[in-house]
Amino acid sequence: EVQARATVASPEAEKALYDEAFQSLKDMNYADAAQQFQGFLDRYPASEYSDNAQYWLGESYYVTRNYEIALEAFQSLLANYPDSPKVSDCLLKIGYTHYELKQWDQARAALIWKVLSRTIAARWRVSKSGSPVTGSTSGRPPGRTARPASSSRGTYRTTSRARWCDGSSMRSPCDRG
């Protein structure tokens, strides 16, 4: 009962704890950020910020090259928050993490799944409404807003063929040579 009361806090306190962890990440204090995001998740597992905290926890491990731990954190986001707007970014990071671990097949699968999930979501939105839907709103819980199609991260563009960063099409990075 005491512990249950300890986790009940004001929305302002919850947001402040998340913001503190995010500020540590922005200040490149990655060890502090990881500890703070984990503490946030332990205290507020059902918060409206939990999916973001889980993503940034993985990111804090990824940038410090703790790839195995980062992969666990990203996979936990997929398992615990499957409708999160961070799922697409998470799939990308899972692909990158497998690549860094030289797990070529898993990297390719995650990156292809990221592209396919966007395509499937877009087609589902069209078929449900009868007309195309602009923006990127698939998988968002009610009340969550989508990032505009063109944002500070750039415009999402699809191509007819998937390409690796070296410009080659659909071959594993280990096939170079």
Beta strands, then each sheet from edge to edge (+ up, - down):
strand 1: 150-151
strand 2: 154-155
sheet 1: 1+ 2-
end
